[in-house]
Amino acid sequence: MKQYAADTVRKQILSVLAAWGMAPERAEITAEVMVDTDLLGIDSHGISMLPMYQRLIDAGKLDTGAEMVIEREGTSTAVVDGGHNLGHSTMVTAMQLATAKARETGVGVVTVRRSHHFGAAGYYARIAVDSGQIGLVTSTTPTKTVVPTRGSRPVLGTNPLAFAAPSANADEPFLLDMSTSTVAMNKVKVYDYLSKPLPAGWVLDGLAQPVTDSHAAYSQLREQQHGGLSPLGGTEALSSHKGYGLALMVQILAGALAGATFAPLREPSDPNDIGHFCLVIDPAFFGDREQFEASVSQIVDTLRAEPPASPDRPVLVPGDIERTVRAERLEGGIPLSEALVSEIRDICTQNEAPFHL
């Protein structure tokens, strides 16, 4: 794979978004979120999403020219309508709104409906951390990809959640960003691009047997007919009911509470209507802010100091790997597969957008 500077990747994303008719300010925010995601090593949710977005535009399910609207607002709460546009800039606004409310009242809760894919949830949880607050973000997803425990067909989405908290070291906040499935669908897509076999247990067929061929697995996930991703845990014996339960929790917060639709009940011709949920808590309303941040640092530093089972694999906490990858990619570039670059070239040709890769 060839590596590309972050500025080049950003320039390429911006040229495509502009060709799609996205407003400049929204496009800048969207590109920033996507590039940041790639820099962190979350290759499944950055520039690699452009081909999927193109398919959604072609199907009439994505309105890249729409603007978000704040429909309802209270002292600590708000409801946002995303207009069926990509969710990146909508969620940045929603989290900024939640952090402002938390600063005034201690807690800010904002829900978003009629939105769309927004990349990696962790980016938005970090917005709260940047203002010294705690952030929790959840989201529904546009496709049915996850088989419920004891099920044979996909019903749920990967339904991600992210949680972030500031620490005494401003450069090292606690950041958990995870799907409630064993793996995200887009990670299977990355393996498909690379023609790389899947670990057994990521994807199951209709008889709950592992599918390890990445091409067959990704095709199966896109068709959504049988089998699918396993809930976090993989199998019932390994407690997949816990991942299943977390996925339902996310669906209730980001779907039912936000007023977004539930994928199994949505007609194929209906808009995807993705929902998001934002919760921001200001630690200053519960005690001393600096004491809280010191306590978070104490927790994570204690874990990092634990003796590892293998000397070359130290104990880490969520966010450590991403910070390391970010430093490496800022220096060495973002790796993109030839297959992805070829698809992006086709998108540029289709939309008469400049090709920069």
C-alpha beads as a LAMMPS data file, in Angstrom:
LAMMPS data file: protein, C-alpha beads

357 atoms
356 bonds

1 atom types
1 bond types

-500.0 500.0 xlo xhi
-500.0 500.0 ylo yhi
-500.0 500.0 zlo zhi

Masses

1 110.0

Atoms # bond

1 1 1 0.000 0.000 0.000
2 1 1 1.093 3.536 -0.732
3 1 1 1.122 6.141 2.040
4 1 1 -0.298 9.629 1.619
5 1 1 0.208 12.796 3.661
6 1 1 -2.773 13.820 5.786
7 1 1 -3.080 17.088 3.833
8 1 1 -3.330 15.146 0.563
9 1 1 -6.046 12.889 1.956
10 1 1 -7.925 15.929 3.286
11 1 1 -7.642 17.682 -0.086
12 1 1 -9.023 14.595 -1.844
13 1 1 -11.978 14.288 0.522
14 1 1 -12.767 17.999 0.185
15 1 1 -12.753 17.843 -3.606
16 1 1 -15.271 14.989 -3.576
17 1 1 -17.514 16.620 -0.968
18 1 1 -17.524 19.865 -2.953
19 1 1 -18.455 17.977 -6.112
20 1 1 -21.326 16.398 -4.183
21 1 1 -22.639 19.861 -3.321
22 1 1 -21.836 19.998 0.375
23 1 1 -21.602 23.483 1.876
24 1 1 -17.953 24.554 2.382
25 1 1 -18.125 24.849 6.182
26 1 1 -19.773 21.437 6.541
27 1 1 -17.280 19.937 4.091
28 1 1 -14.317 21.297 6.090
29 1 1 -15.626 19.739 9.305
30 1 1 -16.469 16.451 7.588
31 1 1 -13.027 16.196 6.007
32 1 1 -11.349 17.013 9.329
33 1 1 -13.252 14.227 11.111
34 1 1 -12.507 11.707 8.343
35 1 1 -8.780 12.512 8.184
36 1 1 -8.453 12.439 11.967
37 1 1 -10.067 9.002 11.923
38 1 1 -7.544 7.728 9.366
39 1 1 -4.649 9.215 11.356
40 1 1 -5.781 7.227 14.400
41 1 1 -5.614 4.003 12.383
42 1 1 -9.387 3.542 12.142
43 1 1 -9.107 2.914 8.404
44 1 1 -12.648 1.571 8.161
45 1 1 -14.274 4.945 8.949
46 1 1 -12.224 7.586 7.118
47 1 1 -11.640 8.162 3.407
48 1 1 -12.558 4.523 2.722
49 1 1 -16.202 5.526 3.319
50 1 1 -16.371 7.625 0.121
51 1 1 -17.392 4.688 -2.137
52 1 1 -20.245 3.792 0.237
53 1 1 -21.363 7.419 0.394
54 1 1 -21.389 7.510 -3.405
55 1 1 -23.640 4.448 -3.506
56 1 1 -26.021 6.112 -1.039
57 1 1 -26.125 9.283 -3.139
58 1 1 -26.817 7.227 -6.258
59 1 1 -29.668 5.490 -4.416
60 1 1 -31.139 8.820 -3.314
61 1 1 -30.582 8.103 0.382
62 1 1 -28.051 10.817 1.166
63 1 1 -28.621 14.573 0.783
64 1 1 -25.186 16.200 0.917
65 1 1 -26.687 19.661 0.396
66 1 1 -28.989 19.591 3.428
67 1 1 -28.515 21.733 6.536
68 1 1 -29.134 20.674 10.134
69 1 1 -31.864 22.301 12.250
70 1 1 -32.257 22.542 16.043
71 1 1 -35.883 21.445 16.425
72 1 1 -36.307 21.678 20.189
73 1 1 -34.188 23.104 22.978
74 1 1 -34.301 23.199 26.764
75 1 1 -31.917 24.268 29.492
76 1 1 -29.999 20.972 29.423
77 1 1 -31.397 19.317 26.316
78 1 1 -31.840 19.715 22.581
79 1 1 -33.155 17.777 19.582
80 1 1 -31.413 18.160 16.211
81 1 1 -32.660 17.240 12.716
82 1 1 -29.743 16.250 10.472
83 1 1 -31.655 16.542 7.188
84 1 1 -30.413 13.153 5.911
85 1 1 -26.940 14.612 5.326
86 1 1 -23.728 12.969 6.525
87 1 1 -23.560 13.130 10.307
88 1 1 -20.017 14.437 10.838
89 1 1 -20.663 18.181 11.013
90 1 1 -24.113 17.691 12.558
91 1 1 -22.584 15.723 15.419
92 1 1 -19.807 18.265 15.965
93 1 1 -22.509 20.913 16.384
94 1 1 -24.596 18.620 18.617
95 1 1 -21.649 17.882 20.914
96 1 1 -20.652 21.536 21.091
97 1 1 -24.234 22.318 22.087
98 1 1 -24.187 19.568 24.730
99 1 1 -20.890 20.798 26.185
100 1 1 -22.204 24.363 26.420
101 1 1 -25.302 23.176 28.260
102 1 1 -23.246 20.997 30.610
103 1 1 -21.083 24.001 31.421
104 1 1 -24.203 25.819 32.609
105 1 1 -26.182 23.037 34.293
106 1 1 -23.752 20.158 34.862
107 1 1 -25.315 17.899 32.224
108 1 1 -26.063 18.322 28.532
109 1 1 -28.086 15.817 26.493
110 1 1 -28.619 16.248 22.752
111 1 1 -30.270 13.770 20.406
112 1 1 -30.009 13.764 16.600
113 1 1 -32.429 12.195 14.138
114 1 1 -32.613 12.036 10.330
115 1 1 -28.829 11.921 10.225
116 1 1 -26.435 9.545 8.525
117 1 1 -23.063 7.857 8.979
118 1 1 -20.708 10.005 11.053
119 1 1 -17.429 8.090 11.071
120 1 1 -15.816 7.122 14.380
121 1 1 -17.810 7.931 17.533
122 1 1 -14.660 8.665 19.536
123 1 1 -14.041 11.933 17.691
124 1 1 -17.202 13.428 19.170
125 1 1 -16.604 12.137 22.692
126 1 1 -13.228 13.940 22.554
127 1 1 -15.049 17.248 21.975
128 1 1 -16.277 17.032 25.563
129 1 1 -12.766 16.239 26.799
130 1 1 -11.392 19.312 25.029
131 1 1 -13.552 21.407 27.358
132 1 1 -12.629 19.408 30.458
133 1 1 -15.836 17.371 30.477
134 1 1 -16.948 13.748 30.190
135 1 1 -18.536 12.652 26.910
136 1 1 -20.703 9.679 25.969
137 1 1 -21.788 9.176 22.358
138 1 1 -23.912 6.430 20.808
139 1 1 -25.330 5.945 17.316
140 1 1 -27.594 3.665 15.362
141 1 1 -26.339 2.451 11.985
142 1 1 -27.874 2.396 8.499
143 1 1 -27.668 -1.339 7.868
144 1 1 -28.710 -4.589 9.537
145 1 1 -25.442 -6.461 10.015
146 1 1 -25.443 -8.054 13.478
147 1 1 -27.094 -11.361 14.317
148 1 1 -28.725 -11.339 17.769
149 1 1 -27.614 -14.064 20.151
150 1 1 -29.361 -17.301 19.074
151 1 1 -30.463 -15.639 15.806
152 1 1 -29.807 -16.676 12.196
153 1 1 -30.179 -13.381 10.316
154 1 1 -28.999 -9.781 10.818
155 1 1 -31.345 -7.521 12.759
156 1 1 -29.179 -4.960 14.573
157 1 1 -26.455 -2.589 13.440
158 1 1 -22.964 -2.380 14.898
159 1 1 -24.396 0.377 17.156
160 1 1 -21.157 2.022 18.357
161 1 1 -20.561 3.821 21.617
162 1 1 -17.722 6.052 22.766
163 1 1 -16.813 7.334 26.209
164 1 1 -14.132 9.910 26.971
165 1 1 -12.866 11.533 30.164
166 1 1 -10.123 14.126 30.726
167 1 1 -7.042 13.280 32.753
168 1 1 -4.332 15.336 34.413
169 1 1 -2.268 14.839 31.249
170 1 1 -4.200 16.813 28.649
171 1 1 -2.604 14.826 25.809
172 1 1 -3.736 11.475 27.210
173 1 1 -7.489 11.456 27.920
174 1 1 -9.283 8.181 28.510
175 1 1 -11.046 7.297 25.251
176 1 1 -13.092 4.157 24.659
177 1 1 -14.481 3.838 21.121
178 1 1 -16.114 0.521 20.253
179 1 1 -18.825 -1.186 18.293
180 1 1 -21.220 -3.457 20.158
181 1 1 -20.473 -6.162 17.594
182 1 1 -17.304 -8.251 17.700
183 1 1 -15.988 -6.099 14.860
184 1 1 -17.286 -3.246 12.707
185 1 1 -18.640 -4.005 9.237
186 1 1 -16.215 -1.536 7.704
187 1 1 -13.293 -3.468 9.161
188 1 1 -14.494 -6.463 7.163
189 1 1 -14.553 -4.087 4.165
190 1 1 -10.880 -3.241 4.774
191 1 1 -10.013 -6.951 4.848
192 1 1 -11.985 -7.344 1.609
193 1 1 -9.914 -4.552 -0.007
194 1 1 -6.737 -6.332 1.093
195 1 1 -7.978 -9.855 0.193
196 1 1 -7.046 -10.838 3.735
197 1 1 -8.694 -13.795 5.564
198 1 1 -10.949 -12.912 8.495
199 1 1 -10.387 -14.203 12.031
200 1 1 -12.904 -16.946 12.793
201 1 1 -15.874 -15.581 14.706
202 1 1 -16.075 -12.094 13.214
203 1 1 -18.716 -13.118 10.673
204 1 1 -21.154 -16.028 10.950
205 1 1 -23.330 -17.695 8.316
206 1 1 -27.008 -18.549 8.792
207 1 1 -26.053 -21.665 10.739
208 1 1 -23.773 -19.707 13.079
209 1 1 -20.630 -21.111 11.430
210 1 1 -17.580 -18.837 10.922
211 1 1 -16.994 -17.227 7.506
212 1 1 -13.295 -16.451 7.020
213 1 1 -13.196 -15.545 3.308
214 1 1 -13.285 -11.739 3.437
215 1 1 -14.826 -11.374 -0.045
216 1 1 -17.644 -13.814 0.760
217 1 1 -18.148 -12.260 4.193
218 1 1 -18.380 -8.666 2.934
219 1 1 -20.751 -9.712 0.157
220 1 1 -22.895 -11.523 2.714
221 1 1 -23.001 -8.460 4.956
222 1 1 -24.039 -6.197 2.092
223 1 1 -26.841 -8.557 1.036
224 1 1 -28.189 -8.749 4.628
225 1 1 -30.044 -12.015 3.992
226 1 1 -28.557 -14.509 6.439
227 1 1 -25.890 -14.635 9.083
228 1 1 -23.841 -11.535 9.795
229 1 1 -21.524 -10.004 12.352
230 1 1 -21.548 -11.570 15.805
231 1 1 -22.441 -9.469 18.868
232 1 1 -19.493 -8.535 21.086
233 1 1 -18.397 -11.801 22.658
234 1 1 -18.777 -13.850 19.479
235 1 1 -20.812 -16.796 20.720
236 1 1 -23.391 -17.456 23.402
237 1 1 -20.849 -19.538 25.314
238 1 1 -18.501 -16.522 25.353
239 1 1 -21.259 -14.164 26.551
240 1 1 -22.394 -12.619 23.273
241 1 1 -25.612 -11.738 25.119
242 1 1 -23.646 -8.874 26.731
243 1 1 -22.768 -7.313 23.369
244 1 1 -26.346 -7.952 22.247
245 1 1 -27.647 -6.127 25.317
246 1 1 -25.309 -3.170 24.784
247 1 1 -26.483 -2.921 21.160
248 1 1 -30.083 -2.708 22.358
249 1 1 -29.145 -0.031 24.901
250 1 1 -27.601 2.035 22.085
251 1 1 -30.660 1.460 19.898
252 1 1 -32.933 2.785 22.645
253 1 1 -30.814 5.906 23.353
254 1 1 -29.836 6.832 19.786
255 1 1 -32.900 5.380 18.085
256 1 1 -36.034 5.370 20.233
257 1 1 -35.147 8.437 22.331
258 1 1 -33.859 10.398 19.330
259 1 1 -36.920 9.557 17.250
260 1 1 -34.930 7.702 14.581
261 1 1 -36.176 4.536 12.904
262 1 1 -35.282 0.917 13.687
263 1 1 -33.623 -0.687 10.640
264 1 1 -35.676 -3.954 10.614
265 1 1 -38.913 -1.926 10.525
266 1 1 -37.783 0.467 7.788
267 1 1 -38.914 -0.068 4.198
268 1 1 -36.066 -0.385 1.646
269 1 1 -37.183 2.812 -0.091
270 1 1 -37.266 4.855 3.129
271 1 1 -34.431 7.214 4.131
272 1 1 -31.925 5.607 6.478
273 1 1 -32.785 8.054 9.303
274 1 1 -29.795 7.403 11.557
275 1 1 -30.007 8.576 15.177
276 1 1 -27.270 9.790 17.544
277 1 1 -27.181 10.419 21.292
278 1 1 -24.833 12.846 23.093
279 1 1 -24.351 13.058 26.851
280 1 1 -21.873 15.512 28.386
281 1 1 -21.160 15.746 32.123
282 1 1 -19.179 18.547 33.749
283 1 1 -17.115 17.086 36.632
284 1 1 -16.967 20.513 38.287
285 1 1 -20.609 20.105 39.369
286 1 1 -19.716 16.935 41.296
287 1 1 -16.477 17.995 42.969
288 1 1 -13.105 19.530 42.193
289 1 1 -12.285 19.336 38.476
290 1 1 -8.528 18.950 38.991
291 1 1 -9.072 16.234 41.580
292 1 1 -11.263 14.348 39.122
293 1 1 -8.664 14.555 36.364
294 1 1 -5.934 13.452 38.767
295 1 1 -8.066 10.483 39.770
296 1 1 -8.552 9.473 36.127
297 1 1 -4.784 9.670 35.595
298 1 1 -4.211 7.587 38.706
299 1 1 -6.555 4.887 37.404
300 1 1 -5.015 4.639 33.937
301 1 1 -1.416 4.963 35.169
302 1 1 -1.976 2.161 37.665
303 1 1 -3.153 -0.095 34.856
304 1 1 -0.270 0.847 32.561
305 1 1 2.152 -0.022 35.378
306 1 1 0.782 -3.539 35.723
307 1 1 3.320 -6.286 34.858
308 1 1 2.437 -7.663 31.401
309 1 1 2.002 -11.352 30.681
310 1 1 4.470 -10.878 27.797
311 1 1 7.325 -8.335 28.132
312 1 1 6.884 -7.045 24.578
313 1 1 3.140 -6.418 25.036
314 1 1 2.592 -3.862 27.815
315 1 1 -0.769 -3.318 29.469
316 1 1 -2.593 -0.470 27.695
317 1 1 -5.741 1.559 28.266
318 1 1 -8.244 2.671 25.599
319 1 1 -6.772 5.421 23.443
320 1 1 -3.092 4.431 23.808
321 1 1 -2.800 2.601 20.487
322 1 1 -4.570 5.360 18.560
323 1 1 -2.208 8.024 19.936
324 1 1 0.807 5.968 18.847
325 1 1 -0.611 5.364 15.371
326 1 1 -1.453 9.056 14.984
327 1 1 2.158 10.065 15.650
328 1 1 3.402 7.464 13.151
329 1 1 0.989 8.490 10.414
330 1 1 1.567 12.202 10.825
331 1 1 5.190 11.448 10.004
332 1 1 4.896 8.574 7.544
333 1 1 1.496 9.115 5.949
334 1 1 -1.863 7.347 5.772
335 1 1 -1.769 3.966 3.973
336 1 1 -4.400 3.450 1.258
337 1 1 -4.880 0.261 -0.742
338 1 1 -4.734 0.299 -4.546
339 1 1 -8.316 -0.969 -4.668
340 1 1 -9.584 1.969 -2.603
341 1 1 -7.569 4.525 -4.593
342 1 1 -9.035 3.079 -7.789
343 1 1 -12.580 3.453 -6.441
344 1 1 -11.912 7.042 -5.409
345 1 1 -10.543 7.777 -8.883
346 1 1 -13.817 6.455 -10.354
347 1 1 -15.819 8.670 -7.964
348 1 1 -13.822 11.698 -9.090
349 1 1 -14.440 10.832 -12.737
350 1 1 -18.166 10.340 -12.134
351 1 1 -18.490 13.686 -10.347
352 1 1 -15.903 15.663 -12.354
353 1 1 -13.903 16.238 -9.165
354 1 1 -10.112 16.695 -9.068
355 1 1 -8.165 13.533 -8.281
356 1 1 -5.244 14.102 -5.885
357 1 1 -4.047 10.633 -4.854

Bonds

1 1 1 2
2 1 2 3
3 1 3 4
4 1 4 5
5 1 5 6
6 1 6 7
7 1 7 8
8 1 8 9
9 1 9 10
10 1 10 11
11 1 11 12
12 1 12 13
13 1 13 14
14 1 14 15
15 1 15 16
16 1 16 17
17 1 17 18
18 1 18 19
19 1 19 20
20 1 20 21
21 1 21 22
22 1 22 23
23 1 23 24
24 1 24 25
25 1 25 26
26 1 26 27
27 1 27 28
28 1 28 29
29 1 29 30
30 1 30 31
31 1 31 32
32 1 32 33
33 1 33 34
34 1 34 35
35 1 35 36
36 1 36 37
37 1 37 38
38 1 38 39
39 1 39 40
40 1 40 41
41 1 41 42
42 1 42 43
43 1 43 44
44 1 44 45
45 1 45 46
46 1 46 47
47 1 47 48
48 1 48 49
49 1 49 50
50 1 50 51
51 1 51 52
52 1 52 53
53 1 53 54
54 1 54 55
55 1 55 56
56 1 56 57
57 1 57 58
58 1 58 59
59 1 59 60
60 1 60 61
61 1 61 62
62 1 62 63
63 1 63 64
64 1 64 65
65 1 65 66
66 1 66 67
67 1 67 68
68 1 68 69
69 1 69 70
70 1 70 71
71 1 71 72
72 1 72 73
73 1 73 74
74 1 74 75
75 1 75 76
76 1 76 77
77 1 77 78
78 1 78 79
79 1 79 80
80 1 80 81
81 1 81 82
82 1 82 83
83 1 83 84
84 1 84 85
85 1 85 86
86 1 86 87
87 1 87 88
88 1 88 89
89 1 89 90
90 1 90 91
91 1 91 92
92 1 92 93
93 1 93 94
94 1 94 95
95 1 95 96
96 1 96 97
97 1 97 98
98 1 98 99
99 1 99 100
100 1 100 101
101 1 101 102
102 1 102 103
103 1 103 104
104 1 104 105
105 1 105 106
106 1 106 107
107 1 107 108
108 1 108 109
109 1 109 110
110 1 110 111
111 1 111 112
112 1 112 113
113 1 113 114
114 1 114 115
115 1 115 116
116 1 116 117
117 1 117 118
118 1 118 119
119 1 119 120
120 1 120 121
121 1 121 122
122 1 122 123
123 1 123 124
124 1 124 125
125 1 125 126
126 1 126 127
127 1 127 128
128 1 128 129
129 1 129 130
130 1 130 131
131 1 131 132
132 1 132 133
133 1 133 134
134 1 134 135
135 1 135 136
136 1 136 137
137 1 137 138
138 1 138 139
139 1 139 140
140 1 140 141
141 1 141 142
142 1 142 143
143 1 143 144
144 1 144 145
145 1 145 146
146 1 146 147
147 1 147 148
148 1 148 149
149 1 149 150
150 1 150 151
151 1 151 152
152 1 152 153
153 1 153 154
154 1 154 155
155 1 155 156
156 1 156 157
157 1 157 158
158 1 158 159
159 1 159 160
160 1 160 161
161 1 161 162
162 1 162 163
163 1 163 164
164 1 164 165
165 1 165 166
166 1 166 167
167 1 167 168
168 1 168 169
169 1 169 170
170 1 170 171
171 1 171 172
172 1 172 173
173 1 173 174
174 1 174 175
175 1 175 176
176 1 176 177
177 1 177 178
178 1 178 179
179 1 179 180
180 1 180 181
181 1 181 182
182 1 182 183
183 1 183 184
184 1 184 185
185 1 185 186
186 1 186 187
187 1 187 188
188 1 188 189
189 1 189 190
190 1 190 191
191 1 191 192
192 1 192 193
193 1 193 194
194 1 194 195
195 1 195 196
196 1 196 197
197 1 197 198
198 1 198 199
199 1 199 200
200 1 200 201
201 1 201 202
202 1 202 203
203 1 203 204
204 1 204 205
205 1 205 206
206 1 206 207
207 1 207 208
208 1 208 209
209 1 209 210
210 1 210 211
211 1 211 212
212 1 212 213
213 1 213 214
214 1 214 215
215 1 215 216
216 1 216 217
217 1 217 218
218 1 218 219
219 1 219 220
220 1 220 221
221 1 221 222
222 1 222 223
223 1 223 224
224 1 224 225
225 1 225 226
226 1 226 227
227 1 227 228
228 1 228 229
229 1 229 230
230 1 230 231
231 1 231 232
232 1 232 233
233 1 233 234
234 1 234 235
235 1 235 236
236 1 236 237
237 1 237 238
238 1 238 239
239 1 239 240
240 1 240 241
241 1 241 242
242 1 242 243
243 1 243 244
244 1 244 245
245 1 245 246
246 1 246 247
247 1 247 248
248 1 248 249
249 1 249 250
250 1 250 251
251 1 251 252
252 1 252 253
253 1 253 254
254 1 254 255
255 1 255 256
256 1 256 257
257 1 257 258
258 1 258 259
259 1 259 260
260 1 260 261
261 1 261 262
262 1 262 263
263 1 263 264
264 1 264 265
265 1 265 266
266 1 266 267
267 1 267 268
268 1 268 269
269 1 269 270
270 1 270 271
271 1 271 272
272 1 272 273
273 1 273 274
274 1 274 275
275 1 275 276
276 1 276 277
277 1 277 278
278 1 278 279
279 1 279 280
280 1 280 281
281 1 281 282
282 1 282 283
283 1 283 284
284 1 284 285
285 1 285 286
286 1 286 287
287 1 287 288
288 1 288 289
289 1 289 290
290 1 290 291
291 1 291 292
292 1 292 293
293 1 293 294
294 1 294 295
295 1 295 296
296 1 296 297
297 1 297 298
298 1 298 299
299 1 299 300
300 1 300 301
301 1 301 302
302 1 302 303
303 1 303 304
304 1 304 305
305 1 305 306
306 1 306 307
307 1 307 308
308 1 308 309
309 1 309 310
310 1 310 311
311 1 311 312
312 1 312 313
313 1 313 314
314 1 314 315
315 1 315 316
316 1 316 317
317 1 317 318
318 1 318 319
319 1 319 320
320 1 320 321
321 1 321 322
322 1 322 323
323 1 323 324
324 1 324 325
325 1 325 326
326 1 326 327
327 1 327 328
328 1 328 329
329 1 329 330
330 1 330 331
331 1 331 332
332 1 332 333
333 1 333 334
334 1 334 335
335 1 335 336
336 1 336 337
337 1 337 338
338 1 338 339
339 1 339 340
340 1 340 341
341 1 341 342
342 1 342 343
343 1 343 344
344 1 344 345
345 1 345 346
346 1 346 347
347 1 347 348
348 1 348 349
349 1 349 350
350 1 350 351
351 1 351 352
352 1 352 353
353 1 353 354
354 1 354 355
355 1 355 356
356 1 356 357
